[in-house]
C-alpha cells in the first residue's frame, strides 16, 4: 500500500527543537481523525502529559501562593 504522506520537519513549541513527523506517525494521526500536526516532540509531549496528569509541581504551587 503506497502512502501519500511525506516526512515533515516540525518545531516543538516547548523546546523549540526540530523533530520529524514521520509518515507512519502521519498515518496514525489520520486514522484517528486528527487534523493538526503535533506541536511537541516526543520528549516534551510525554513530559507535558505527565505534568498535566500529576498537577502543578511543588515549586509552581509555591509561586502561586
PENORKA-V676186 format. One record per helix or strand of 2 or more residues. SS is the DSSP state (H for helix, E for strand). FROM is the first residue (numbers start at 1). LEN is the number of residues. If there is no record, write none. Layout:
# PENORKA-V676186
ss:SS from:FROM len:LEN
ss:SS from:FROM len:LEN
This chain:
# PENORKA-V676186
ss:E from:8 len:4
ss:E from:18 len:4
ss:H from:23 len:9
ss:H from:42 len:13
ss:H from:58 len:7
